[in-house]
């Protein structure tokens, strides 16, 4: 058990964050910069048509360009 602990229990907790390229894989590239603090890298195009009353899943990928001075929230208006 002590041999397996580093590889299967500890290592996943210290996995490096995904790169920007990994985050936008499968997304439509946008590359918009907001206030010099954030970049919108891409959005999903999985559901091009949504029916009224049906759920719609939207995936967006953001990147922080500098430390944020305050907390921000994001919403999608369709």
C-alpha positions as a Markdown table, in Angstrom:
| # | Residue | x | y | z |
|---|---|---|---|---|
| 1 | Unk | 0.0 | 0.0 | 0.0 |
| 2 | Unk | 2.8 | 2.5 | 0.8 |
| 3 | Unk | 4.2 | 2.1 | -2.7 |
| 4 | Unk | 0.9 | 2.8 | -4.4 |
| 5 | Unk | -0.1 | 5.8 | -2.2 |
| 6 | Unk | 2.1 | 8.4 | -4.0 |
| 7 | Unk | 1.0 | 7.4 | -7.5 |
| 8 | Unk | -2.8 | 6.9 | -7.0 |
| 9 | Unk | -3.7 | 9.0 | -4.0 |
| 10 | Unk | -1.2 | 11.9 | -3.7 |
| 11 | Unk | -0.3 | 12.5 | -7.4 |
| 12 | Unk | -3.8 | 13.5 | -8.6 |
| 13 | Unk | -4.0 | 16.2 | -6.0 |
| 14 | Unk | -0.8 | 17.8 | -7.3 |
| 15 | Unk | -1.6 | 17.5 | -11.0 |
| 16 | Unk | -0.6 | 20.7 | -12.9 |
| 17 | Unk | -3.6 | 22.8 | -14.2 |
| 18 | Unk | -4.7 | 22.2 | -17.8 |
| 19 | Unk | -3.0 | 24.4 | -20.4 |
| 20 | Unk | -5.0 | 26.9 | -22.4 |
| 21 | Unk | -4.7 | 24.6 | -25.5 |
| 22 | Unk | -6.3 | 21.7 | -23.5 |
| 23 | Unk | -9.1 | 24.0 | -22.2 |
| 24 | Unk | -10.2 | 25.1 | -25.6 |
| 25 | Unk | -9.9 | 21.7 | -27.3 |
| 26 | Unk | -13.3 | 21.2 | -29.0 |
| 27 | Unk | -14.5 | 24.8 | -28.4 |
| 28 | Unk | -15.0 | 27.5 | -31.0 |
| 29 | Unk | -12.2 | 30.0 | -30.5 |
| 30 | Unk | -13.2 | 33.5 | -29.4 |
| 31 | Unk | -10.0 | 35.2 | -28.1 |
| 32 | Unk | -11.7 | 38.3 | -26.7 |
| 33 | Unk | -10.0 | 40.3 | -23.9 |
| 34 | Unk | -12.0 | 42.0 | -21.3 |
| 35 | Unk | -10.4 | 45.0 | -19.5 |
| 36 | Unk | -7.0 | 43.5 | -19.8 |
| 37 | Unk | -7.7 | 41.2 | -16.9 |
| 38 | Unk | -9.5 | 38.2 | -18.6 |
| 39 | Unk | -9.5 | 36.5 | -21.9 |
| 40 | Unk | -12.5 | 34.5 | -23.3 |
| 41 | Unk | -10.7 | 31.7 | -25.1 |
| 42 | Unk | -13.6 | 29.7 | -26.5 |
| 43 | Unk | -17.2 | 28.6 | -26.3 |
| 44 | Unk | -19.0 | 25.4 | -27.1 |
| 45 | Unk | -21.2 | 25.0 | -30.1 |
| 46 | Unk | -22.7 | 21.7 | -29.1 |
| 47 | Unk | -26.3 | 22.9 | -29.2 |
| 48 | Unk | -26.8 | 25.2 | -32.1 |
| 49 | Unk | -30.6 | 24.9 | -31.7 |
| 50 | Unk | -32.4 | 25.0 | -28.4 |
| 51 | Unk | -36.1 | 24.2 | -27.9 |
| 52 | Unk | -38.1 | 26.4 | -25.5 |
| 53 | Unk | -38.2 | 24.9 | -22.0 |
| 54 | Unk | -35.3 | 22.6 | -22.7 |
| 55 | Unk | -32.0 | 22.9 | -20.9 |
| 56 | Unk | -29.0 | 24.2 | -22.9 |
| 57 | Unk | -25.5 | 23.5 | -21.9 |
| 58 | Unk | -22.9 | 26.2 | -22.6 |
| 59 | Unk | -19.2 | 25.7 | -22.0 |
| 60 | Unk | -16.9 | 28.7 | -21.9 |
| 61 | Unk | -13.2 | 28.8 | -21.3 |
| 62 | Unk | -11.7 | 31.9 | -19.5 |
| 63 | Unk | -8.1 | 32.7 | -18.7 |
| 64 | Unk | -7.0 | 35.2 | -16.1 |
| 65 | Unk | -4.4 | 37.6 | -17.5 |
| 66 | Unk | -3.6 | 39.4 | -14.2 |
| 67 | Unk | -4.8 | 39.1 | -10.6 |
| 68 | Unk | -8.4 | 40.3 | -10.2 |
| 69 | Unk | -8.9 | 43.3 | -7.9 |
| 70 | Unk | -12.3 | 42.0 | -6.9 |
| 71 | Unk | -14.6 | 39.0 | -7.4 |
| 72 | Unk | -16.5 | 38.8 | -10.7 |
| 73 | Unk | -19.5 | 36.8 | -11.8 |
| 74 | Unk | -20.5 | 35.8 | -15.4 |
| 75 | Unk | -23.9 | 35.1 | -16.9 |
| 76 | Unk | -25.1 | 34.1 | -20.3 |
| 77 | Unk | -28.0 | 35.9 | -21.8 |
| 78 | Unk | -29.7 | 34.1 | -24.7 |
